[in-house]
Amino acid sequence: MSLSLDGGRLTAIFSFDPLIARIGPFQLGWHGLFTALAVVVAVAIALRLADRRGLPSGRIEGVASWGVAGGIVGARLFHVLDHLDYFAADPLAILAVWQGGIAVYGAFIGGVAAGWIAARRAGLPIWRLLDLAAPAMLVGQAIGRLGCLSNGDAWGAPCGGCPFCLCVTYLSPNDLLPDNLRGVPTQAYPLYEIAAEAVLLALLWRFRDRLRAPGRTFVAGALGYAAIRFGLTFLREETIVVGGLQEAQVVALVTVAATLGAWLLWPPARPDAGGAARAAG
């Protein structure tokens, strides 16, 4: 890797191979390592927060396991849907997750959905568990984006004549960005998102007292991340879905609607609510 400075524009040139090793059809890459690290750190943070808030961390471990499983399935499913023509021609490739290909929003939706169901079945307070998950997922997401940075998995739009952008040029044939962008300075989208997530985490911490009521931390985190994805996606090149909006922007709007809808349909339990309400809140 090398750096070049052109006026106010800093460009990182990635010439290294994002794949570390190959064993037959299996591949080990930096993306996979950062993804595994992200999961471990996120679960550790959630369990640590559970202990500090007097929640049964032992039972929450089971919920976290379901959340991780749901996140993996959701991430792969969204990626397959994004590239349906390719996987329709080669269905067995759907199982080849070691070759890369996950969608972050799929991980978020799948993880939350699986965790919600598992927490409800376990009789645990769902919104309080989601409050644990929000900062944990943001930290995990930031770590995972380092994997995306390593292999071009979340490439940005060409920097063009942008005078003050942070750009990345990918040169390896194993990088996952389109061929027409190989060797072209592109927006360093993963770094932008990591910085934005750090700001969101700082805001959640700064206003933690105001967000102490069950569900508020998660709602604030989910809406904040949706705003991040909606805004920063203007610096990417994804499929235009509707109204000039890219796919991630549409999913961000759906996330806002789903989060607020869940808040209204299954509001957090009040302190004096009955047992059924406690399971939902």
TORKOL-4160 file (C-alpha; in steps of 0.2 Angstrom, whole numbers, padded with zeros to 4 digits, m for minus):
281
<pt num="1" X="0000" Y="0000" Z="0000"/>
<pt num="2" X="0006" Y="0018" Z="m0004"/>
<pt num="3" X="m0001" Y="0035" Z="m0002"/>
<pt num="4" X="m0001" Y="0050" Z="m0014"/>
<pt num="5" X="m0006" Y="0068" Z="m0011"/>
<pt num="6" X="m0013" Y="0078" Z="m0026"/>
<pt num="7" X="m0017" Y="0095" Z="m0020"/>
<pt num="8" X="m0030" Y="0092" Z="m0005"/>
<pt num="9" X="m0034" Y="0075" Z="m0011"/>
<pt num="10" X="m0026" Y="0060" Z="m0002"/>
<pt num="11" X="m0026" Y="0043" Z="m0012"/>
<pt num="12" X="m0022" Y="0026" Z="m0004"/>
<pt num="13" X="m0016" Y="0014" Z="m0018"/>
<pt num="14" X="m0020" Y="m0004" Z="m0013"/>
<pt num="15" X="m0009" Y="m0016" Z="m0023"/>
<pt num="16" X="m0009" Y="m0031" Z="m0010"/>
<pt num="17" X="m0019" Y="m0047" Z="m0012"/>
<pt num="18" X="m0035" Y="m0047" Z="m0001"/>
<pt num="19" X="m0034" Y="m0066" Z="0000"/>
<pt num="20" X="m0022" Y="m0072" Z="0013"/>
<pt num="21" X="m0023" Y="m0091" Z="0009"/>
<pt num="22" X="m0032" Y="m0104" Z="m0002"/>
<pt num="23" X="m0035" Y="m0122" Z="0003"/>
<pt num="24" X="m0044" Y="m0130" Z="m0012"/>
<pt num="25" X="m0060" Y="m0121" Z="m0015"/>
<pt num="26" X="m0059" Y="m0112" Z="0001"/>
<pt num="27" X="m0052" Y="m0094" Z="0003"/>
<pt num="28" X="m0046" Y="m0085" Z="0018"/>
<pt num="29" X="m0046" Y="m0066" Z="0016"/>
<pt num="30" X="m0044" Y="m0050" Z="0026"/>
<pt num="31" X="m0063" Y="m0047" Z="0024"/>
<pt num="32" X="m0067" Y="m0064" Z="0033"/>
<pt num="33" X="m0055" Y="m0060" Z="0047"/>
<pt num="34" X="m0062" Y="m0043" Z="0050"/>
<pt num="35" X="m0079" Y="m0050" Z="0049"/>
<pt num="36" X="m0075" Y="m0063" Z="0062"/>
<pt num="37" X="m0067" Y="m0050" Z="0073"/>
<pt num="38" X="m0082" Y="m0039" Z="0072"/>
<pt num="39" X="m0094" Y="m0053" Z="0077"/>
<pt num="40" X="m0083" Y="m0058" Z="0092"/>
<pt num="41" X="m0081" Y="m0040" Z="0098"/>
<pt num="42" X="m0100" Y="m0035" Z="0096"/>
<pt num="43" X="m0105" Y="m0050" Z="0106"/>
<pt num="44" X="m0092" Y="m0047" Z="0120"/>
<pt num="45" X="m0099" Y="m0029" Z="0121"/>
<pt num="46" X="m0117" Y="m0034" Z="0122"/>
<pt num="47" X="m0113" Y="m0047" Z="0136"/>
<pt num="48" X="m0103" Y="m0034" Z="0145"/>
<pt num="49" X="m0117" Y="m0021" Z="0144"/>
<pt num="50" X="m0129" Y="m0035" Z="0150"/>
<pt num="51" X="m0119" Y="m0038" Z="0165"/>
<pt num="52" X="m0118" Y="m0019" Z="0169"/>
<pt num="53" X="m0137" Y="m0017" Z="0168"/>
<pt num="54" X="m0141" Y="m0032" Z="0178"/>
<pt num="55" X="m0148" Y="m0043" Z="0164"/>
<pt num="56" X="m0144" Y="m0062" Z="0164"/>
<pt num="57" X="m0129" Y="m0063" Z="0152"/>
<pt num="58" X="m0130" Y="m0082" Z="0152"/>
<pt num="59" X="m0147" Y="m0082" Z="0144"/>
<pt num="60" X="m0143" Y="m0068" Z="0133"/>
<pt num="61" X="m0128" Y="m0078" Z="0125"/>
<pt num="62" X="m0141" Y="m0089" Z="0118"/>
<pt num="63" X="m0151" Y="m0074" Z="0110"/>
<pt num="64" X="m0134" Y="m0067" Z="0104"/>
<pt num="65" X="m0130" Y="m0084" Z="0095"/>
<pt num="66" X="m0147" Y="m0083" Z="0086"/>
<pt num="67" X="m0144" Y="m0065" Z="0082"/>
<pt num="68" X="m0127" Y="m0069" Z="0074"/>
<pt num="69" X="m0134" Y="m0084" Z="0064"/>
<pt num="70" X="m0149" Y="m0073" Z="0058"/>
<pt num="71" X="m0136" Y="m0059" Z="0053"/>
<pt num="72" X="m0126" Y="m0071" Z="0043"/>
<pt num="73" X="m0141" Y="m0078" Z="0034"/>
<pt num="74" X="m0148" Y="m0061" Z="0031"/>
<pt num="75" X="m0131" Y="m0054" Z="0025"/>
<pt num="76" X="m0129" Y="m0068" Z="0012"/>
<pt num="77" X="m0148" Y="m0068" Z="0007"/>
<pt num="78" X="m0147" Y="m0049" Z="0003"/>
<pt num="79" X="m0131" Y="m0052" Z="m0007"/>
<pt num="80" X="m0139" Y="m0066" Z="m0017"/>
<pt num="81" X="m0154" Y="m0055" Z="m0021"/>
<pt num="82" X="m0142" Y="m0041" Z="m0026"/>
<pt num="83" X="m0134" Y="m0053" Z="m0039"/>
<pt num="84" X="m0149" Y="m0064" Z="m0043"/>
<pt num="85" X="m0144" Y="m0067" Z="m0061"/>
<pt num="86" X="m0127" Y="m0074" Z="m0056"/>
<pt num="87" X="m0133" Y="m0085" Z="m0043"/>
<pt num="88" X="m0148" Y="m0091" Z="m0053"/>
<pt num="89" X="m0135" Y="m0098" Z="m0066"/>
<pt num="90" X="m0125" Y="m0106" Z="m0052"/>
<pt num="91" X="m0135" Y="m0110" Z="m0036"/>
<pt num="92" X="m0122" Y="m0119" Z="m0027"/>
<pt num="93" X="m0112" Y="m0103" Z="m0027"/>
<pt num="94" X="m0124" Y="m0097" Z="m0014"/>
<pt num="95" X="m0116" Y="m0108" Z="m0001"/>
<pt num="96" X="m0098" Y="m0102" Z="m0005"/>
<pt num="97" X="m0098" Y="m0089" Z="0008"/>
<pt num="98" X="m0079" Y="m0090" Z="0010"/>
<pt num="99" X="m0077" Y="m0082" Z="m0007"/>
<pt num="100" X="m0085" Y="m0066" Z="0000"/>
<pt num="101" X="m0101" Y="m0057" Z="m0004"/>
<pt num="102" X="m0112" Y="m0051" Z="0011"/>
<pt num="103" X="m0124" Y="m0036" Z="0013"/>
<pt num="104" X="m0123" Y="m0026" Z="0028"/>
<pt num="105" X="m0141" Y="m0021" Z="0029"/>
<pt num="106" X="m0145" Y="m0040" Z="0027"/>
<pt num="107" X="m0135" Y="m0043" Z="0043"/>
<pt num="108" X="m0144" Y="m0029" Z="0052"/>
<pt num="109" X="m0161" Y="m0035" Z="0047"/>
<pt num="110" X="m0158" Y="m0053" Z="0049"/>
<pt num="111" X="m0149" Y="m0051" Z="0066"/>
<pt num="112" X="m0162" Y="m0040" Z="0073"/>
<pt num="113" X="m0177" Y="m0051" Z="0067"/>
<pt num="114" X="m0168" Y="m0067" Z="0074"/>
<pt num="115" X="m0164" Y="m0059" Z="0090"/>
<pt num="116" X="m0181" Y="m0052" Z="0093"/>
<pt num="117" X="m0189" Y="m0069" Z="0090"/>
<pt num="118" X="m0176" Y="m0078" Z="0102"/>
<pt num="119" X="m0178" Y="m0065" Z="0115"/>
<pt num="120" X="m0197" Y="m0066" Z="0114"/>
<pt num="121" X="m0197" Y="m0085" Z="0116"/>
<pt num="122" X="m0185" Y="m0084" Z="0130"/>
<pt num="123" X="m0196" Y="m0071" Z="0139"/>
<pt num="124" X="m0182" Y="m0058" Z="0140"/>
<pt num="125" X="m0186" Y="m0039" Z="0138"/>
<pt num="126" X="m0184" Y="m0037" Z="0120"/>
<pt num="127" X="m0181" Y="m0018" Z="0119"/>
<pt num="128" X="m0168" Y="m0018" Z="0133"/>
<pt num="129" X="m0159" Y="m0032" Z="0123"/>
<pt num="130" X="m0160" Y="m0021" Z="0108"/>
<pt num="131" X="m0153" Y="m0007" Z="0117"/>
<pt num="132" X="m0138" Y="m0018" Z="0121"/>
<pt num="133" X="m0136" Y="m0023" Z="0103"/>
<pt num="134" X="m0136" Y="m0005" Z="0096"/>
<pt num="135" X="m0119" Y="0000" Z="0101"/>
<pt num="136" X="m0112" Y="m0017" Z="0099"/>
<pt num="137" X="m0118" Y="m0018" Z="0081"/>
<pt num="138" X="m0111" Y="m0001" Z="0077"/>
<pt num="139" X="m0094" Y="m0006" Z="0084"/>
<pt num="140" X="m0095" Y="m0022" Z="0074"/>
<pt num="141" X="m0100" Y="m0013" Z="0059"/>
<pt num="142" X="m0085" Y="m0001" Z="0060"/>
<pt num="143" X="m0073" Y="m0016" Z="0062"/>
<pt num="144" X="m0082" Y="m0025" Z="0047"/>
<pt num="145" X="m0080" Y="m0010" Z="0036"/>
<pt num="146" X="m0061" Y="m0012" Z="0038"/>
<pt num="147" X="m0063" Y="m0029" Z="0029"/>
<pt num="148" X="m0073" Y="m0020" Z="0015"/>
<pt num="149" X="m0059" Y="m0007" Z="0014"/>
<pt num="150" X="m0047" Y="m0021" Z="0011"/>
<pt num="151" X="m0055" Y="m0029" Z="m0004"/>
<pt num="152" X="m0066" Y="m0016" Z="m0012"/>
<pt num="153" X="m0082" Y="m0025" Z="m0007"/>
<pt num="154" X="m0090" Y="m0008" Z="m0003"/>
<pt num="155" X="m0082" Y="0003" Z="m0017"/>
<pt num="156" X="m0086" Y="0021" Z="m0019"/>
<pt num="157" X="m0090" Y="0031" Z="m0034"/>
<pt num="158" X="m0075" Y="0038" Z="m0044"/>
<pt num="159" X="m0067" Y="0053" Z="m0036"/>
<pt num="160" X="m0066" Y="0062" Z="m0052"/>
<pt num="161" X="m0060" Y="0080" Z="m0050"/>
<pt num="162" X="m0065" Y="0081" Z="m0031"/>
<pt num="163" X="m0051" Y="0091" Z="m0024"/>
<pt num="164" X="m0053" Y="0087" Z="m0005"/>
<pt num="165" X="m0058" Y="0068" Z="m0006"/>
<pt num="166" X="m0051" Y="0053" Z="0003"/>
<pt num="167" X="m0049" Y="0040" Z="m0011"/>
<pt num="168" X="m0043" Y="0022" Z="m0013"/>
<pt num="169" X="m0036" Y="0014" Z="m0029"/>
<pt num="170" X="m0038" Y="m0005" Z="m0030"/>
<pt num="171" X="m0026" Y="m0014" Z="m0041"/>
<pt num="172" X="m0027" Y="m0032" Z="m0036"/>
<pt num="173" X="m0037" Y="m0044" Z="m0048"/>
<pt num="174" X="m0045" Y="m0052" Z="m0032"/>
<pt num="175" X="m0052" Y="m0035" Z="m0026"/>
<pt num="176" X="m0071" Y="m0036" Z="m0028"/>
<pt num="177" X="m0075" Y="m0020" Z="m0036"/>
<pt num="178" X="m0081" Y="m0019" Z="m0054"/>
<pt num="179" X="m0067" Y="m0021" Z="m0067"/>
<pt num="180" X="m0070" Y="m0004" Z="m0074"/>
<pt num="181" X="m0065" Y="0004" Z="m0057"/>
<pt num="182" X="m0049" Y="m0006" Z="m0055"/>
<pt num="183" X="m0035" Y="0006" Z="m0055"/>
<pt num="184" X="m0047" Y="0021" Z="m0054"/>
<pt num="185" X="m0047" Y="0032" Z="m0038"/>
<pt num="186" X="m0064" Y="0029" Z="m0029"/>
<pt num="187" X="m0072" Y="0037" Z="m0014"/>
<pt num="188" X="m0065" Y="0029" Z="0002"/>
<pt num="189" X="m0083" Y="0025" Z="0007"/>
<pt num="190" X="m0079" Y="0012" Z="0021"/>
<pt num="191" X="m0068" Y="0025" Z="0030"/>
<pt num="192" X="m0082" Y="0038" Z="0028"/>
<pt num="193" X="m0094" Y="0026" Z="0036"/>
<pt num="194" X="m0082" Y="0021" Z="0050"/>
<pt num="195" X="m0080" Y="0040" Z="0054"/>
<pt num="196" X="m0099" Y="0043" Z="0054"/>
<pt num="197" X="m0102" Y="0027" Z="0065"/>
<pt num="198" X="m0089" Y="0034" Z="0078"/>
<pt num="199" X="m0099" Y="0050" Z="0078"/>
<pt num="200" X="m0115" Y="0041" Z="0081"/>
<pt num="201" X="m0108" Y="0031" Z="0095"/>
<pt num="202" X="m0101" Y="0047" Z="0103"/>
<pt num="203" X="m0119" Y="0054" Z="0102"/>
<pt num="204" X="m0127" Y="0039" Z="0110"/>
<pt num="205" X="m0114" Y="0040" Z="0124"/>
<pt num="206" X="m0116" Y="0059" Z="0126"/>
<pt num="207" X="m0135" Y="0057" Z="0127"/>
<pt num="208" X="m0136" Y="0041" Z="0136"/>
<pt num="209" X="m0146" Y="0048" Z="0151"/>
<pt num="210" X="m0159" Y="0054" Z="0140"/>
<pt num="211" X="m0159" Y="0037" Z="0131"/>
<pt num="212" X="m0160" Y="0027" Z="0147"/>
<pt num="213" X="m0179" Y="0022" Z="0144"/>
<pt num="214" X="m0180" Y="0005" Z="0136"/>
<pt num="215" X="m0179" Y="0005" Z="0117"/>
<pt num="216" X="m0173" Y="0023" Z="0115"/>
<pt num="217" X="m0155" Y="0018" Z="0112"/>
<pt num="218" X="m0159" Y="0006" Z="0099"/>
<pt num="219" X="m0171" Y="0017" Z="0090"/>
<pt num="220" X="m0159" Y="0031" Z="0090"/>
<pt num="221" X="m0145" Y="0020" Z="0084"/>
<pt num="222" X="m0156" Y="0012" Z="0070"/>
<pt num="223" X="m0162" Y="0029" Z="0064"/>
<pt num="224" X="m0145" Y="0037" Z="0065"/>
<pt num="225" X="m0137" Y="0022" Z="0055"/>
<pt num="226" X="m0151" Y="0024" Z="0042"/>
<pt num="227" X="m0147" Y="0042" Z="0040"/>
<pt num="228" X="m0128" Y="0038" Z="0038"/>
<pt num="229" X="m0132" Y="0025" Z="0024"/>
<pt num="230" X="m0144" Y="0036" Z="0015"/>
<pt num="231" X="m0132" Y="0051" Z="0015"/>
<pt num="232" X="m0116" Y="0042" Z="0011"/>
<pt num="233" X="m0123" Y="0031" Z="m0002"/>
<pt num="234" X="m0123" Y="0047" Z="m0013"/>
<pt num="235" X="m0104" Y="0044" Z="m0014"/>
<pt num="236" X="m0107" Y="0026" Z="m0020"/>
<pt num="237" X="m0112" Y="0018" Z="m0037"/>
<pt num="238" X="m0126" Y="0005" Z="m0033"/>
<pt num="239" X="m0142" Y="0000" Z="m0042"/>
<pt num="240" X="m0154" Y="0013" Z="m0045"/>
<pt num="241" X="m0171" Y="0007" Z="m0038"/>
<pt num="242" X="m0184" Y="0020" Z="m0038"/>
<pt num="243" X="m0184" Y="0039" Z="m0039"/>
<pt num="244" X="m0166" Y="0041" Z="m0042"/>
<pt num="245" X="m0162" Y="0032" Z="m0026"/>
<pt num="246" X="m0149" Y="0018" Z="m0024"/>
<pt num="247" X="m0154" Y="0002" Z="m0016"/>
<pt num="248" X="m0146" Y="0006" Z="0001"/>
<pt num="249" X="m0155" Y="0022" Z="0002"/>
<pt num="250" X="m0172" Y="0013" Z="m0001"/>
<pt num="251" X="m0167" Y="0000" Z="0012"/>
<pt num="252" X="m0163" Y="0014" Z="0024"/>
<pt num="253" X="m0180" Y="0022" Z="0022"/>
<pt num="254" X="m0188" Y="0005" Z="0025"/>
<pt num="255" X="m0178" Y="0003" Z="0040"/>
<pt num="256" X="m0184" Y="0020" Z="0047"/>
<pt num="257" X="m0202" Y="0014" Z="0044"/>
<pt num="258" X="m0200" Y="m0003" Z="0051"/>
<pt num="259" X="m0191" Y="0004" Z="0067"/>
<pt num="260" X="m0204" Y="0017" Z="0070"/>
<pt num="261" X="m0218" Y="0004" Z="0066"/>
<pt num="262" X="m0211" Y="m0008" Z="0079"/>
<pt num="263" X="m0210" Y="0006" Z="0092"/>
<pt num="264" X="m0228" Y="0010" Z="0089"/>
<pt num="265" X="m0235" Y="m0008" Z="0087"/>
<pt num="266" X="m0224" Y="m0016" Z="0102"/>
<pt num="267" X="m0220" Y="m0001" Z="0113"/>
<pt num="268" X="m0208" Y="m0004" Z="0127"/>
<pt num="269" X="m0216" Y="m0010" Z="0143"/>
<pt num="270" X="m0220" Y="0002" Z="0157"/>
<pt num="271" X="m0212" Y="m0001" Z="0174"/>
<pt num="272" X="m0229" Y="m0007" Z="0181"/>
<pt num="273" X="m0234" Y="m0017" Z="0166"/>
<pt num="274" X="m0238" Y="m0035" Z="0167"/>
<pt num="275" X="m0228" Y="m0050" Z="0163"/>
<pt num="276" X="m0233" Y="m0051" Z="0145"/>
<pt num="277" X="m0229" Y="m0033" Z="0142"/>
<pt num="278" X="m0212" Y="m0036" Z="0150"/>
<pt num="279" X="m0208" Y="m0049" Z="0138"/>
<pt num="280" X="m0211" Y="m0037" Z="0124"/>
<pt num="281" X="m0202" Y="m0022" Z="0132"/>
